[in-house]
Amino acid sequence: MQDGSSLRNRRDRVARAWGAHGPVVIASGLPVPVAGTDQFHDFHAHAEHRYLAGTAQEASVLTFDQREGWTLFAARASLEERVWSGDGTSLEVLAAESGIEDVRPAADLGAWLEARRGEAVAVLGNHDFTRAPAAYGVPNWLALETAIDQAESERLSTFLSEARRAKDSDEIATMRLAADATAAGHLTAMRSVRPGMSERELQVEVEAEFFRHGSARTAYSSLVGGGPNSSVLHFLPTARPFGTGEIVLMDAAAEYDGYAADVTRVFPAGDRFEGIHRDLYALVLATQEHAIAKTRPGKEFKELHLEAATEIAAGLADLGILRGNPHDLVESDAHALFFPHGLGHMLGLATHDSGGCLAGRAKSERLGLKWLRADIPLAPGFVVTIEPGIYFIRALLTDPERRRQYRDAVDWERVDGLLDTGGIRIEDDILITEEGAAVLSAEIPKSIAAVEELRREGLGR
């Protein structure tokens, strides 16, 4: 958990990095209604607001003026809201949590802006502030004659994104708690799954453990797929039961005090990996372990990705699925038919956290690189995921254009017999240290022997 003192130090560090600038407004965001109902989607404060304020209140605004420092304007519950939802967090508690001495009701924000009439304002955080200022306590925005400095907004946001890359000690401690809650869920899932259980039932088991271990919410929508469904990269669980001999892919994690874990494990619905599943799992696991071993300060993440892609291409060639030299297969992106996503991404206040691309680097449109979410040299304090995978995705593998393009690089007859194989991804959360890397999610088993032991234990064998 972060305290007011560490948050003050963080804000001071960011303010120094920003240099000279005008007033800054950083909005948390407004609740989003579910159309046609009287309900709202689950609220997530904008990560820029939460990073600097340390709080996650709806319709709140953090401001900064170099002459006066930081001020937090927090929405106050109306009488009707107090009847249905309670009083909310007091200004005194928000001041203690954030370490900000000047905490005011949102209704005072208009006066703060009025005092800066004619000055260009940088807007960070959720830009719904510019579309619905009245919801933040500024009912007459036009009358303030306040201009938004788009260039300055982008400059300050870029600095903030760079500042968020390296996690401080409080952030790392919080992410360890998220990983611990996530481990409890995955261990329960590995013991609980059995043929006949549905994807949805397994989701309930894993998420319940997250909450029992201190998590207030999941870090993202839990992904649970059995059999062919495991080949869909972001598959949401259904009532489909797991079949005997199938594998289960579960990408699910806890969020703790705003910070996300992100972990994927694959395990058999029965008591052991068999046939092609065993071969593919061993290949993905070896690729992941080799990538983690090479993760260290100064290592280019894109280089890690391409090395992992080459290892997967070599393994698929050994299994008679791809044909050719592994380096040539990666150069032509043939491997991406089976490993289409990136090796991983930054992790923190968002599952795909900010700062994943170094300034000046352009995103590639190559099939094997277009979904790479991190292109940056690693440094101490960064937290990234390492998550290679192999999938038999019908949409890719039955596409006539892909088949023509890679007619010589793939044994298509063998692939046709494997279209229901599913997918395998193994993902861990990695903290970059001065010496190399620390696996925050190391408590979650992934060796074939350890996973099969848990499966036998769960099935009572």
N, C-alpha and C positions, 0 to 999 in steps of 0.2 A: 504494500500500500504506500502511496506517495503522501508526504506531509507538506504543510505549507511552506516550510523552509526550503525544501528541495525544489518546489515549484517556483518560489521567488528566484532562486539561483538560475533556474531554467529560463525564466522570463528575462532576467538581466542579461544572460548570455545571448539570447535571441535579439534583444534590443541593441546590444553592441554590434552584432553582426549586421543588423539592418542599416546602421549608419544614420545619416541625416534624412529626415522625411517628415511629411505632414501627419495629420491625425489618422489613426487606423481604427477600423471597426471590424470585429471578428464575430460573426453570428453563429450561434449553435445550430440553428435550423428550427423549422416549425413542424408540428405533427402533421402527417399526411393522412387525410381521411380515406376510408375505404368507400368508394363510390356506391351510392345507393343504400348506405347504412349509417348508423350513428356511431360507428367504431373508427378507430385509427390504426394504421400500421404501427408495428413496434418501432419506437423512436430510438434513433442513434444520433447523438450529437456529432456535428462535423469534427473530424479528427484534429483540425487546426485549432478549433476552439477548445476541445478537450485537452489537447497537449499543453496549451498555455494556461488555461483556467483551472484545469484539474477537476472540473465539474461537468455534468452532463444534463443541464436543465433545458427544457424546451423553451424556445422563444427568448433566449438570453443573449446578451451581447457583451463581449469583452472589448474595451477600448484602450488605446494607448495614445498619449500625447507626450512628447518629449519634455514639455514644461511641467506636466503634472503627474506623469507616470500612468499606472494601470488603474482602470476602474471596471468593475463588473456590474452590469445592469441585469437584474434577474426579474423574470415575470412573477407577479403575485397572483395567487388564486382569487378569482371572483367568488362572490357568495354562492352562486350556483355550482361552481367548480368545487368549492369546499364541501358542499352537500354531497356531491356524487363521488369525488375523488380525494377529499381530504385537504388539509391546509398546505401541503407541500413543504419544502425545506425553507427554514427561516433564513433571513439575511445574515444573522449572526453565525449560524452553522456554515453557510456558504463562505463567509469570511474566514472561518477557522480552517475549512477544508482547502480553500484556495490559497491562503496566505496573502490575500489581497485586503488591504485595510479599508479601501473605499468601495463598499458594496452598496448599491442603491436599487430601488425599485425601477423596473423597466420604464415606468411612466416618466422618469427623470431624464431619459435619453434624449428627448427632444430638446430640452434645455441645454444639455451638454453640446449638442450639435449647433444650437442657436448661438452659443458662445464662440463658435468657430465659423460663423457665417462667412461665406465667400472663400473659405479655404478648400482646396481639393482634398478629398478623403480617399484613402485606400480601403477597399473592402475585401476582406479575406473570409475564410470560413464558408458558410452556406450562403450562396448568392440569392437565396429567396428573400434576403433582406432588401434587395433592390426592387424586387417585384411586389413585396407585401410589407412595406415598412410600418404600416399601421399596426400589424400584428405584433411588432416589436415595441410598440409604444410611441411611434412617430407618425401621428395621423396626418400631418400636413408637410410631407417631405418637400414638395415643390416650393412652398413658401420659404423654406430655409435657404434657397438659392445655393445649394451645396452640389458641387460637381464631383463625380467619381473619377479618380485618376486611374485609368485602366492599366497603363504602363507601370505605374508604381505598385498597383495591386499585384500584378504579375511578378514584379521584381521581389517584393517582400514575400510572396507566397513561395517563390523558388528558394529563397534563403531559408525559409521555414522548413521546406521539404528536405533540404540538405541537412539542416540541424537535426531533424528527426531520424536520420539514418542510424546514427550511433546511439544506442540506448544507454541511459545512465543506470546507476546501481539500483535505484528504486524500480525503474522499468523492468530491469532484468529479474529482480526478485518477484515482481508481479507476474511476469511471463513464466517463471518457474511454477508459480501456483496454478496458472492456467494449464501448464503441461501436466502437473500432478493430477488435477481434476480430469483431464483428458485421459491420462493413463488408467485411472479407475474405471472410466467408461469402456475403454477398449478391452481391458482385461475381463470385465463382466461380459462383454459381447462375445469374446472368444470362447468363454465357458458356456454361454447360454445358447448359442446358435445350434440348430439341429434341423435335419430335413423335415419339411412340413411347416416350420415356422415361417411367417411372412417377413418381408423386408420391413414393413411398418412395425411389426412387433419387435424386431431387433432394434429399430430406431428408438422405440420407447425405452428399452432396457438401457441403451447407452446414454441417452440424454438424462434419464433419471439419476444415473450415477454422477454425471456432471454436476447436477444440482445438489446432490447429497454431499458433494465435496467442495461446496462453496461457490460454485459458478451461478451467476444470476441469469445467464442466457447462453445459448450456443454461439460460437464465433461466426457461424454461417449455417445455412440450411444443410442438415445432415444428409449425406449422400450414401445410400445403401443400395447395392445392386447385386442380384444373384444370377448365376448363369450368364446368358447373353446380355442381360442388363448391365453387367459389370463392365462392358466395353464402352458404355456411354459415359463420357468424361464427367458430366455433372448430372448424374441420374438421381432423381428424387424417389424415395421409397414408395412402393405400392403394396397392394394386398397379395401380390404374387408370392407363393410359397417357394422355399428353397428345395431343390431336388437332390436326391442322392447322387453323389459324384460331382456336384457343382462346387464352384468356388464362390465366395462372397467378398466383394470389395466394399469396404466401409471407410469413407472419408468424412470424419466427424471430429469436432473439437469443442472445447469449452472456451468461453470468454471469462476473464477475471478482471474486475475493475476496469473494464474497457479494453483490455489487452487480449489479443487472440492467440490461441494455439492453432495448429493446423497439421493434422496427422492422418495418414492413410495406412490401413493394414488390409491384407488379403489373407483369408483362411478358408479351409475346406468346410463345407456344410457337414461332411462326415468326419472321420477321425484322421484322415491323412490326405496329402497331396498325391495325385496319381497321374501317370502318363505325361501328356504335354503340359499340363498345369505344373507338374513338379519341375520339368525342364525350364519352363519360362520363368517360374518363380525364382529358381536358383540363379538364372541369368540377371533378372532385375535386381535381386538382392546383392549379387556381386558387384553390379554396376553402381548401385547406390553406395555400398561400403567403400568402393574405390574412390568415388567422388568425394565422400566425406573425408577420407584420409588425405585428399589433396586440397581440401578447403583450408585456406590460411590467409593472413593479411597479404595484400598485393596481388592475389590470384584474381584473374579476370573471370567473372562469372560466365561470360559467353564462351570462354575457352573451356571451362568445366563442362558446360552443356555439350559442346562439340566433341569433347573427349568421351563423354557418356554416350552420345549418339553413335560414335565409332565403335564403342564396346558392344552396344546393342546390335549394331549392324553385323559385327563379327559373329556374335552369338546366334543371330537369326540365320546367318549363312551356314554356320555349323549344324544347325537344325534343319537345313534344307529348305528354308522358307525364302531367303534372299539368295541371290547369285551374284558373285563378283567380289572384288576387292573392297574391304570395309571403308577405306578412305574414299574410294570412288563412289560407293553407295551413298555416303553422307554428302559428298559434293553434289550429287544429283538429287538429293533429298528423297531417295527411295526409302530410307529408313523411316521417314516421317509418315509413311503409310501405316506404320505400326507404333510409332512414338511421335505423335503430332504436336505435343505441347512442349513447353520449356522445362528445363530441369528444376526450376523453382522460382521463388520470388521473395521480396522483402516481407517481413512480418512485424506487426506491432499493433498500433491502434486500429489498423485495418488488416484484414486477411491478406489482401494484396496491398501492402503498405506503400507509402510515398517514397520517392527518391530512388526508384529502381533503375532509372536510366541516367547516365552521366550527361550533363549538359553538352550539346553539340553532336551527340550521337543519334543518328537517324535509325528509325525502326526498319528492319529488313522485311521485304515482301516475299522472301523465299519460303516455301512450304515448311522447311525444317527450322525456320527461325522466326516466322511471323508471330507466333504465340509465345515467344520468349519474353518474360516479364522483367528480367533483370539483365542489364548490360552495364556493368560497373566493376571497378576493381574493389575487392573486399577489404574491409578495414576492421580493427577491433571495435567491438560494441555492436556491429551489425548483427541482426538475426535474420536468417534466410531459411527457406525450406529447400531440401534436396529430395526430389521426387521423380525419379525415372519411371517409365512404364512401358508396357507392351500391350496392345489392344488389337482385337479383331473387330473393327468397326465396319459394319455392312455398308454404310453410306460411302466410305472411302474405297473399300475393297471390291465393291460391285459397280463402281463408277466407270463407264466405258472409256472416258478420256484418260483416267489414271491407268487403266489396263493397257491402253495403247502406248501411253508414255513410258510405262515401266514393263513392257512385255518381256524384255530380256532380263530384267533385274529381279523378277519375282517368279517363283514356281507357283503359277496360278492354280494348277490342278491340286496341289497340296493345300493351298489357301482355301479353295472351295470346300475342302473337307474339314476345315477348322473354323468356319464362319460363326459357329455357336460356342466357340471356346470362351468368349468373354474377354476380360481385361485384367491386368495385374499392375498395380502401382504401389510402391512402398515409399512413404513420405515421413520425414522427421524434421524437427525444428532445430536449427543449428546456430549456436552463438559463436561468432568469430572472436577469438581471444588473441592475446599477444603471441601465444605459442602455436596456435592452430585453430582447433574447433572443439566445442563442447556440445554434446547432443542433449538438448533439454528434455527430449521425449524418450530417453534411453531406457526408461523402466518398462516400455511397452515391447514385449518380445517380438522378434521377427525372424529368427533363424528357423529353418524348417523343423529342427528337432524340438525347439521350445514351443513353437506354435502347435505342433502335433501333440505334444505332451499336454498342453492346455485343452486341446480338443478331446483327448481321451479322458481327461479329468472331468470335463463338462458332460461327456456322454456316459460317465460311470464305467469306463472300461480299463 
